[in-house]
């Protein structure tokens, strides 16, 4: 059986209040009983001392012959309800009032001060007895007081406490249920508002009451989460739309070429050109799909790629022949300059090579024939990396802020048929961040562009590594 938070809070509140009332009631009951009994014992002890002092007084005046009458006169001076009995060493009663006869005689051991509660004839008595030595005489003095009224008071108090605990628990449960309802009411509003938000209403947000409490913090956190979801949703929608747009053109061209081939099946030259166009568009679609798959896997690739140590020059040297062959088709020269200092990087060399080829391909595409591309490897105290600089057309400052967006092209007049899909720099950026690196661009329209990629050096111990080594 599942209980709501409101019911659990109500139960806990009622149980806690009932426990507190029970502890307080028990403390009041014990404290009151002990206080009344202690007060009675002090009064009875002083009564015994008074009777003993009276007997010593009579002994000093040699008036021990008529003790019964003397003690009766002394008894008349005692407070109402207090009475005593005096017996000799043999146990014979020397004096006791009629009311004392109902109280059983209690004989202590030696010099013991014996205390006891006695219930006789429906009345409750508190009694104390002890032996007193008066000259050559030894008397047993027993003093008692009627505490029936006090016992009735204690009984009424106990019943009042017994009934007040469940009553207090019921009142606490009702109060707790009402208070928890008011406390949880904002959560119900948050739940209702959050439940009404779906893919068609991602712009809606939870209300902030301005109290600055935990619920406002929860609403603010959920709103920030919705902002991220909305941004991701918009990114997915935009990505899907852009991908559909990019794929529509090659599919349409393939279809139109196929239709032309069917219309001119007997024309060998037309068939050959049509097949070449279909092959070209198929290659473009294959590259585009590969890029899309790379972007789709970039969020989960971190756990699956094989990381290793390698020197920063290795990926550059590995791709230079291929890069120079690609640049040579447009009469573009590629130069490589490396610092003498060795710098190690932890990552995947094949991925670093792919990043380099993306940047070089981008530089070749935007550099006029007979232009130049410079690849430079650099090292600092904590980082290392490379830069790819070209003598191309450059990028305006407004476009520099968007070049890493998916499907964005600097030259909007260009068509996708130049081999670019607008995904290269976006892929490069995601792969660089996968290795904990950064990329930045510097460009001046008409004077070329420089992309600088920086990675943390693996041969420099970090603070955490040094602390671990000390431990």
N, C-alpha and C positions, 0 to 999 in steps of 0.2 A: 504494500500500500504506500503510495507516494503522498507526502504532505507538502503543501506549498510553503514558501518561505514565511508568509504571513502567519500560517498556523504554527510553524515551528517557533517563530519569535514569540507568539502568544503563549505557547506551552512553556517555553524557557522562562519567560517573564513571570508567568504565574507560579511556576515551580520555584524560581528564585525568591519571589516575595513570600511564598508560603514557608520556604526554608528559613528566611530571615525572621518571619513572625514566630515560627516554632522555636528558633533559638532564643529570640527575645522573650517569648512567653515562658520558656523553660528557665531562663535566667531570672525573670521576675518572680516566678513561683519559688525557685530555690532560694533566691535572696530574701523574699518575704518570710518564708518558713524559717530560714536560719535566723533572720533578724528577730522574729517573735520568740523563737526558742532561746536565743542568746539573751534577750532582755529578761525573759522569765528566769533563766538560770542565774543571772546576776542578782535578780531580786530575791530568789530563793536562797542563794548563797549568803547574801547579806542578812536574810532572815535567820539562818542557822547561826551565823556569827552573833546576831543580836540575842538569840535565846541563850547561847553559851555565855555571853557577857552578862546576861541577867542572872544566870545560875551562879557565876563567880561572885557577882555582887551580893547575892543572898548568902553565899558561903562566907563572905567577908563579914557580914552582919550577923552571922550565926542564926539565920532564919531558914534553915533547911528542913524544919519539921512540918511545915504547912505549905509544901511546894505546890500542891494541886490548886489551892485558892490563889496563890501568888501568880502561878502560870496562867490561870484563867483571867486575872486582871491584866497580865501582860498581853494575852491574846486579844483582848478588847482594843488594844492600841494598834494592832496590825491592820494593814489596808484590807478593803473588802475583797473577799475571795481567797485570801491567803490564810492558811491554817497550818498548825504544826502538832506533832505528837512527840512526847518525851517518855522514854522507857529507861529502866535501870539496867544494870549489867546482866541481870537474870532474865530480862525480857519482859518484866512486868510493866504495864503501862502506868506511868505516873500521872500524865495528863494528856487528854485529847478532847477536842470539841466533838459534838455529835456529827457534824459534817465530815470530820476526819475519819470517822469509823468506816466509811465506805471505801477508803483508800487502803489497799493492802499494805501491811508492814513490810518494809524492805530492809534487810540487814546487810550492810556493806562488809567488806573484808578488810580487817586491820584499820589503817588510816585512810581507806578509800573514800572518795566523795562520789557516791553512787547516784547517777541520774537515770530517770526512767519515765516513760509515758505510760499512764495507766488509764484504761477505760472501764468505768464501773457504772452500772445502772444508766447507761446511755450518756454519761457525762465523761468528758476527757480531762484528765489531770496531768500536770507536770510535777514530778516529785523528786526531791533530792534528800539523801540521808547520809549521815556520817556520825562517828563516835566523837564525843567531847569529854576531855579529862578536866574535871573541876575538883581540885584538891584531891582528896582520897576517893572521890566518887567518879564513876564512869557512866556516862549517859549516852543513850542512842537518841539523836535528834533527827526527826524527819519532818521536812517542810513540804507543803504541797499548795498548788494554786489551781483553781478551776479555769481551764482554757477552752471551754466548750464554745464560747462565742468566737474566740480566735480561730478555732478549728472550722467553725461554720464559715468564717470569713475566707479562710484558705480554700475550703471546698467550693465556695461560690467563685472565688478567683480562678480556680483550676477549670471549672466548667465554662467560665467566661472566656478563658484562654483557648479551651478546646474548640468552642464554637467560633471564636474570632479567626482562627487559622484558616479553616475552609472558606469562611466568609471573605476574609482578606484575599484568599487565592482566587475566588470567583470575581471579586472586584478587580483584582490585578489582571485576570484574564480578559475581562471586558475592556479595561483601560489599555492593556497591551494590544488587543485586537484593533482598537480604534487608533492607537498611536502607530502601530505597524502599517495600518492601512494608509494613514496620512504620509508616513515615511516612504512607503513603496509606491504611492500614487504617481510620483514623477517617473519611476521605472516603468509603470504600466503605459504612461504616455510615450516614453522612449520606445518601448516594445511595439506599441501600436504604430508610431511614426516610422520606425525602422521597417516594420512589416509591410508598410504601404509603398516602400521604395523598390522599384524593379528597374529593368533595363530601359524602360521608356520614361522613367522619372528619376534618373540619376542626378538631376540638378537639384532635387529637393534635399534639404538638410534638417537635422534634428534641432529643435529650439534650444537656445541657451538662456537659462533664467537669470544669469548674472550674479548668482549667489557665490560662485567660486568654490562650491563644495565638491564632494566626490562625484556627485551625479552630473554636475556641469563638466567636470573633467572627463567623465565617461562619454557624455554627449560630444564634447570637443574631439575626443579620440576617435569616436565613430565617424564624425564628420570628416576628419582628416583621412580616415580609411576610405570613406566614400569618394573623397577627392581623388585618391590614388586609383580607386576602381574606375571612376569616371574617366580619368586620364588614360588608363589602360584600355578601357572599352573604346574610347574615341580613337586611340592609337590602332587598335585591332581593326576597327571599322575603316579607318583611313588606309591602313595597310592593305586590307582586303580590296577596297575600292581601287587603290593604286595598282595592286597586283593584277586585278581584273582588267584595268585599263591597259597595262603593259602587255598582257597576254592577248588582248583582243586584236591588236594590230597584226602580229605574226600569224595568228589563226586565220584572220581575214585574208591575208596575203597568200597563205597556203591554199585556202579554199578557192580564191580567185585564180591562182596559177593552175590548180587542178582542173577547174572548169575550162580554162583556156586550152589546157592539154587535151581535154576531151573534144573540144571544138576543132582543134587542129592536130589530130592524132597522126596525120600523114606527113606533117611538116617536121622533119628530123631536127632541124636547127631550133625550131620553136620548142619542141619536146625537150631538147637538151638544155636550153636556157631556162625553161620552166622547172625542170628537175634541179638545176643549180640554184634557182631562187628558193625552191622548197627546202633544199638541203641547207642553204644559208639561214633561212628563217628557223629551221629546226635546230640548228646550232645555237642561234640566239635564244630560242626558247629553253634549250637545255641549260645554257649558262644562267639564264634568269631563274629557272627552277632550282638550280644548284645554289644560287645566291639566297633564294627564299628559304631553302632548307637550312642553310647555314645560319641565317637569322633566327629561324624557329628553334634551332638546337643551341643557340648561344647561351640561353638561360640555364641550360642543364649540362653544358659541356664541361663546366669547371670540375665536376667530380669524375669525369671519364677520360680526360686527356692525360697523356703520359708526360710528366714533368721530368726534366733532366738538366744537368749542368752543361753549359757550352759557352764558348768564347764568342763575344759579340761580333767578331769579324766573320765567323763561320757561315751564318745565313747569308751575309752580303756576298761573300765569295762564291757561295753555292748558286746564287741566282744571276750572277753577272753575265755569264755566257748567254743565257736565255733572254735576259733584259736587253743586252746589246744587239742580239739578233732581232728582237722586236723593234727596237729603236732604229735599227739600220734600214728598215723598210721605208722610213720617212726621213732618211738622211740625218738622223739625230745622233749626236755623240753622247756617251755616258762616261763620266769620270768618277773614280773612287779614291777617296783619301781616308787613311786610317791613322789614328794616333798610335804611337809605339807602345803605350801602356796597355797591358792585358786587363780585361774586365770580364768577369764571369756573370752569367745570367741563368736563373732557374726558370725553365719554361719548356715549351715544345718548339724545337727548331723549325719543323715543317710549317707550323703556324706563323712563326716570325717571317719565314721566307714568303708566305702568302701575303702577309701584311706589306712586305717590301714590294712584291709584284703589283699589288693593288695601287700603291702610291706611284710606282714607276709607270704603270699603265695609264694612270690618271695624268701624269706629267707628259707622257708621249702624246696623249690625245689632245692636250691643250698647248703643246709647243709647236710652233711652225717648223716646216722642214729646214734642215741645216741648223737647228737650234742645239742647245746643250742641256744636259742634266748632270748634276753633281750629287754624288752620294758621299756623305761624310759621317764617319764614326767618331763619337766623342766620349770622354770619360771625365767624371767629377769625383768628389770625395765619397758620395753615397749613391750616385746614379751613373748610368751609362745609356747609350742609345745611338740613334742615327738620325740624320736629316736627309731629305730628298728635295733638292732645289732645282727649279727649271727656269728657262729663259722664255717662258710662254706668255700667254695673254694676261695672266694675273686674274685676281678675283676681287670684286668690289667689297668694301667693308660691310655693306648690308648683306651681301651673299655669304660672307665668311661665317656669319652666325647660323647659317642654315645648311651649309654644305654636308654636315653629318646626318641630316635628316634623310629618311628613306625615300627614294625615287626623286630626290631633288637634283635638278640640273642647273648649272650656272647659266648656260646659254639656252633660254627657253625656245629659241628658234630651231635648235637642232632637233632631229628626229631620232627615235630609238635605233634607227638603222646604222648608226655609227659604231655599234657594238657596246655602247654603255647603257646600263639599266638604271643608273642613279642609286645603286645599292652598295657600290664598292667602298666608299668612305664610311658608310654606316657599319658595314661588316668589319672594316679595319678597326674602327673605334671600339666595337664590342670585343674584338679579339685582343686588342691592346689592354682594355680594362680587365679582361680575363687573366692577364698576367700581372695585374697590379700596376700597369703603366699609365702614362698620359700621352696625349697628342695635342699639339697646338699648331696653328697655321699663321704664317705671316705672308702678306701679299700686297703688292702695289700694282694696280691695273696698268698693263703695258710693260711691266718690268719683271714679270715672273712671280712664282709662288714657291714658298718653302714650308714643308711639313716636318716638324720635329717630334720624334717619338722618344720617350724617356722611360727606362725601366729601373727598378731598384737593383743595385748590385748584390749578387749572391755571395761574393767573397768578402763583404764587409759585415762583421757581426752586429746584430741589432741590440738594443738595450735589453730586450727580453732574453736573447741568447746569452748575453753576458751575465745577467742575473741568474739564469739557470746554471751557467758554468760555475759561478761562485757558490751556489747551493750544492 
